[in-house]
Amino acid sequence: MDETPEQTAANPVTVQELAEAITELEEYRERLVNETMETAKKAKLMKPTVMARLEPELSRIDSALQQLRQQQAELASSN
């Protein structure tokens, strides 16, 4: 995802590649929440405290997902 506009123009991303990236990021997000909550439970930490700590990372992931979905929709509509 760290490509410059010149690289993107030379190597256009396909709808399939975007779908795969979205799936992987969604799976990562789910795994992050689940594994963190499991660890928190073992450490007897409260869920609101843990979620407050996770929120910045989840926000970054959600923002990236939104951008990827928008890019995917734009690509799909241009084809």
C-alpha positions in Angstrom: 0.0 0.0 0.0 3.0 2.3 0.1 3.2 2.8 -3.6 3.6 6.2 -5.1 1.1 7.4 -7.7 3.7 6.6 -10.4 4.0 3.0 -9.2 0.3 2.7 -9.1 -0.1 4.0 -12.6 2.6 1.5 -13.8 1.1 -1.4 -11.9 -2.6 -0.9 -11.6 -4.3 -2.7 -8.8 -7.0 -5.2 -9.7 -10.4 -5.6 -8.1 -9.3 -9.1 -7.1 -6.2 -7.8 -5.4 -8.2 -5.2 -3.5 -10.7 -7.9 -2.4 -7.8 -10.0 -1.1 -6.4 -7.1 0.8 -9.8 -6.3 2.3 -10.3 -9.9 3.4 -6.8 -10.1 4.9 -7.3 -6.8 6.8 -10.7 -7.9 8.1 -9.2 -11.2 9.3 -6.3 -9.3 11.0 -8.8 -7.0 12.7 -10.9 -9.9 14.0 -7.8 -11.8 15.1 -6.4 -8.7 16.9 -9.6 -8.2 18.9 -10.0 -11.9 19.7 -6.4 -12.5 20.8 -6.3 -9.3 22.8 -9.5 -10.1 24.6 -8.3 -13.6 25.4 -5.1 -12.3 26.8 -7.0 -9.6 28.7 -9.3 -12.2 30.2 -6.3 -14.3 31.4 -4.8 -11.1 33.0 -8.2 -10.2 34.5 -8.4 -6.9 32.7 -11.8 -5.3 32.1 -13.1 -5.3 28.6 -13.8 -1.5 28.4 -10.2 -0.8 29.4 -8.8 -3.2 26.8 -11.1 -1.8 24.1 -10.0 1.7 24.9 -6.4 0.7 24.3 -7.3 -1.1 21.1 -9.4 1.7 19.7 -6.7 3.7 18.0 -5.4 0.7 16.1 -9.0 -0.4 15.2 -9.7 3.1 13.9 -6.6 2.9 11.6 -7.7 -0.5 10.4 -11.3 0.7 9.8 -10.0 3.7 7.9 -7.8 1.6 5.7 -10.7 -0.8 5.0 -12.9 2.1 4.1 -10.3 3.4 1.6 -9.8 0.0 0.1 -13.5 -0.5 -0.3 -13.9 2.9 -1.9 -11.0 2.1 -4.3 -12.6 -1.3 -5.1 -16.0 0.3 -5.8 -14.4 2.9 -8.1 -12.4 0.3 -9.9 -15.5 -2.0 -10.3 -17.6 0.9 -11.7 -14.9 1.9 -14.2 -14.8 -1.6 -15.7 
